[in-house]
């Protein structure tokens, strides 16, 4: 990697880190927006949502993937217009915190994942999700609704790596055959979250592994999307990705597949209604709808549905994402409490330093 490329990558990663730094500062001094005045029953919620007539939803997914479930919602609730915007979680959370501090919120339904979960918890409104039909298992930290998963996986180029040579454990990646840029990994080190979540692994072992992995000179990328692109093109043999990315690529004919390298994390993604949302009833209605099995089946077709938070392959046909993980023989672990996300934020800094990326 040239010095110019390294500087460019560092600036991009620093910008992402700066967004989270600003977010932490702003959320500490936001305006008192109170709690939305919402009715106690689903029937009354629908009436109030109809009166509001619109809902503004932002998430880190392309509109094309969300359009089918938006169409389903608008068909079920005619008169409520869904306005969707694709926005990366850190940038969205940072902007939302500024809007809340100013008392002028523009987002009705927001997305929290990974390192944005902790700061988003301070911005989420208190919604009686159970009263609106959301199952208790899908309510996280009271105010979040678990809506889809983006499990982190290792993916390989099927034209470059025969199945007999695939790594099956994390230590297998330390073999000399994977040296010299043969492996792509995302610099933020989110792919290493499972080291903190799995009881048999742990942070001390993670640091040792990361230092040995770094010695193999992997090809670091700012995001998993860019790592996935290198795998698809064959520039690297194997790398970090997300299940939904590899399944989308396979559907388009790309020579990629999930490696049987385990364990990993469930990587739950949540939706929430921010304090001060301009259309809180429509927001609560849309979010609760997206949690239903009807909506989950539609989301599953674009690989954006939930999976069990812990390894469960008893019904692998439940969603394409779950089936892909079970077919690959993967084991995965949940992030069950807000404290786990707080700990993971600190762990990511330690992991990045061990990898030699240190972008936090």
KACORCOR-V853294 format. One line per field, one symbol per residue. phi: phi as a letter, one per 30 degrees, with the letter a starting at -180 (. if undefined). psi: psi as a letter, one per 30 degrees, with the letter a starting at -180 (. if undefined). A space follows every 50 residues. Layout:
BEGIN
phi=???
psi=???
END
This chain:
BEGIN
phi=.dddddddddddddddddddddedddddbdddcicddcddbddddedddd ddiabccbadbdeedceeddddddddbdjcccccbdbdeddddddddddd ddibccccbccbahddddddedcdddcdeddcjddedccchicccdcabb edbcbbdddcbdedcddcbddddddedcdiidbcbdediddcedddcded cjddddddddddddddhdcdbdbdeddedddedidbdaadabeddddddd dcjddbadddcbcbcdhdcbcacdeiedbddddddddddddddedddddd dcibcdbedceacdbdddaeddddddddidcbbdcdbddddddddddddd dddddjchcd
psi=kleeeeeeeeeeeeeeeeeeeeeeeeffhlljfakkjllfleeeeeeeee eeflkjkklhkkeeffeefeeeefeeikfjkkjkkkkkeeeeeeeeeeee efgikfkeklkkkbffeeefeffkljkieefggkkefgkkhefljjelli kklkkljfffjkffgkkfleffffkffglhgfkkkkefgffgefefekef cleeeeeeeeeeeefgiljklelfeeeeeeeefgflellkakeeeeeeee fggkillkkhjllalfikkllljlkgkfieeeeeeeeeeffleeeeeeef fghglllkelkjgfifgeleeeeeeeefglklklifleeeeeeeeeeeee eeeefgeif.
END
